[in-house]
């Protein structure tokens, strides 16, 4: 997988993922941006919510459970430096699931790849080199 962020103007960036998906990331006006899209941290919160829901849906499908509607709410309080200090994740599932199914979904929710990366289980390396862009003529 490859994601490329290209500057549009100011802090607004178009992010291309795998050459076929595009989204806009920006900062809110109070951080100097134009609010053309979610901030990077808000995009991470959205990715965590979606990944958690999908992981639970895949697990339920493998178990043959009729999950129905599911939603995941992520509320990351942000500190003064605009870094994630804690993520509060709420899994909302239909009432028809019994207590054991709900318990298993909570366990599985914590195993989504985005959660694991945020929890420090996925190493992220920034190599000590920079690729330079040739100057425009």
N, C-alpha and C positions, 0 to 999 in steps of 0.2 A: 504494500500500500504506500502511496505517496501523496502528501498534501503540500500544496504550494500556496503561500500567501503573497499576493501582489498588491502593492500600494496603488490605490486609486487617487486619493487626495487626503491630506491631513492624516488622521489615524484610520481612515476607512480603507479596508483591505478586502479584495475579492479572494476567497479561498477556493482553490480547485482541488478536488479530491479524486484521485485515480483518473484524471482527465475527462470525467463525465459528470461530476456533481459540482455545483457551484453554490457558495453562500457568501454573504457579506458580513464581515465582522467590523465593528467600530466601537468607539467609546461614547458614553453619554456626554451631553454638553458640559456638565459639571466637571468632567475630566478632560475637556478640551476637544472632544469629538463632535461629530454631527448626528449621532444616533441613527445612522443608516442601517444598523443591524445590532445584534446583541454584542456586548463586550466579550472579550475572550473568556472571562470567568463565567459569564452568564451562558455562553455557548457550552462550556464544560458542564455546568449544572444541567442544561438541556440534554447533553449527551449522556450524563449519568441517569437522568430520568428515563430516557428512551431505552438505554441499554438494560437497565433494571427491569423495565416492563417486558422487553423482548426476551430476556433471559428467563423470566418467570413464565412467559407464554410458551417458550420452547420446552421447558421442564413439564408444564402441565400437559402439553400435547404428547410428550413421550409417555406420561403416566396415563393418558387417556381421559384426563379430566376435562370437563366442559368449563372452561374458565370464564367465558363471556367477557363482559366489560371489565377492564382493569385500567387503573391509572396510577401513576407514581408522581408524587410531589417532592421536589427537592428545594429546600430553602437553605442556601448557604449564607450564614452571616459573614459579612466581609469586614475586616479590620481597617485601621487607618491607612495601611499601605495597599489596600485593595487585594489582599491575598485571602485565600480560603483558610478559615481558622477552624471550621467545623461544618459538617454537612448534615442536615436533618432530612432524612428520607422517610416518606410516609407511603406505604403500599396500600392502595385502596382496591379491595376485591369484592366480588359479589357475596351476599349473605349466605348463599347455599353451600359454600365451602365449610367443611367441618374444622374443628380446632386443630386436628393433626395436619390437614392439608394447609391450613394457614401457617402453622409452625414451619412446615417444610418450605413453603414459599418464602418465608422470612430468611431462612438459612440460604436458600438459592439466590435470593436477591443480593446478598452480600458477595456473591461469587461472579457477578457480571464483570467482564473485562475492564470496563471503565472504573468500576469501584476498586478492583484490584490494582489498577495503575495508580489511582489517587491514594490508595492506602500504602503505596511504596513497594508493592510486590513486583512491579515491572521496572527494570532499570531504564533510565533515560540518559543517553550519552550525547553530549555536545562536543564534537571533536575539536581539536585545537587548530583548525584551519578555516579559512574563508574563501569562497569562490567569488571572484570579482566580476562585475558586470562591465563590459566594455562601454566607454563613454559614447553618447549619441553624437552623430556628426553635426 
